[in-house]
Amino acid sequence: MLIVEEIIQGAGEVQLYRELYAGTPMEMPELTNKSWPAPAGVLAARQDGELLGWVVYFSSGHPGGTAILQWIMVRQERERLTTGYNTTSPATTADIDALAALAAEAAQHARRAGYTEMQWSPAEPGLAEGITTRLNARTVKDEDGFYSYRLAL
């Protein structure tokens, strides 16, 4: 069963990175303590106790109430860390299920924090597009031709 949990910023995030690096032959680097632009939150997804990934939502810094959504999915990040390259393997249904659950929960938290929209950018193959479809978000192309995805809250 998939469980989404709220994580305490700072110490809780360090624990997430410890779990991420525990599945690699690499040593975890020193993490700098940085605060996300408020209001912000961190949520993690686990299945049978195993960390699948986490998301952070935080202020875009622009007027209009937009939260930025970023994520780390453990399978893809471990692949990137061990190979030195971004993953080229497509997102699985399980990956999209976990990230969609995280993004939906982040959207609820962001709405309660006063945001009116959540935005994310393309990332690993299929993840951004998969949650865009699952959450009925819209694709936006800016004047420079770059795509992002937006969810009205």
N, C-alpha and C positions, 0 to 999 in steps of 0.2 A: 504494500500500500504506500502511495506517495504521500509524504508529509511535508508541508511548507511551514517553516518556522522563522520567526523574527529573530534577528541577530543583533547583539549589542555592538554598536560601531566601536572601532578600535580593537579592544581585546578579543571580541568575538570574531572579527575579521581575521586577526592573526591566527586564531584557531582554524579557520577555514583554510588558510594558506598552508598551515601545518598538515592538514589532512590531504590537501592537494599534492604537496611535495612528498608525502609519505608513500605515494604510489609511483614514485620515480626514483631513478638512481642518483638524482641531483640533490645537492644540499640547498636548503631554502636560504635565499639571501636575506640580509637585514631589511626589514620593512620600515619605511618612514611613517611616522604617525601624522596622517593628514585628515582633516575634517572635510567631509563632503559639503558642498554649498547647500545650506539649509533652506527649507526643510528637506531632510533626507532620511533614507532608511535602507536597511539591508535585510534581505530574505534569502533563506537557503532551502533547497529541496533535498530530501533524503528518501531512499527506498530501502526498506529492511535495514535501516541504520547506516546505509552507505550514502555518502555525500555525492549527489549528482551534479550540483551546480548552485550558483547564487546570483542574485541580481542586486543592483544598487539603483535607487532612483534619487535624483538630486536636482536642485534648481539649475535651469539653463542660464540664469543671470540676465535674461532678457525680460522685458515687461510682457505681460500677457498670460502668466501662470503656466508656463510649460516646464514639465519635468523631463529630464533626460533619463533614459533607461540604459544601463549597461549590464553585461553579464559575463560570467565565466562558467563554462560548462566543463566539468572535470575531464571527461573523456577527450575532448578536443584540446583542452589546455595541456594535458599531460603529453599528448602527441606533439604539440608545438614545442613544449619544453625539451622533450627528448630528441626530436629531430632537428630543431632549430628553424622549422618552417611552419607556417599556418597550415592547418589541416586542409586536405583536399577531399577527404572522404565526405560523402553527403550525410546530412543529418538523418538520423533514423526517426521513426515514428515515436519511439520512446524518448529521444532527445527533445523532439518538438513538444511532446506531452508534458515533460518536466518543465521546459522553458515557458510554455504557455500557462501552466499553473502558476509559476513564479511571476510572470508578467501580469496575469490577472489579479493576483494578490497584491502586487506592487501598485497596480492601477487603483485598487480600493484604498490602499494606504495613502497614495498620492492625492486622491480625491478628498479624503478626510483632512489632509494637510493643506487643502486649499487650491491645489492645481486644477486646471481646466483641461489640460491636454498632456499626454505623455508621448515622447518622441524617441526613436531609436534609429540606428544606421545599419546598413548591410554589414554582415560579419561573416562567420564561417558559412560555407555553402548550405543554403536551405533554412537556417535557423531564423533569421530575421523575416524572411518571406513566410515561413511556416507559422510563426506566431502572428504575423500580420493577417493571414487568412483565418486562423483560429479565433482571433479577437475582433474580426471584422474592422480592422484598422484600414487606413487609406495610405496609398503610396503618393509621395510628393516629390516632384522634381524641381530643384531650385534653378535660379537664373544661370548658374554655372554648369548645369547639367547633372548635378549630383542628386542621388535619390536618398530619401529618408522615409520613415514610416511614422504615422501619427495616429494616436487613439484619442478620441474625444472622451473626456471623463465626465 
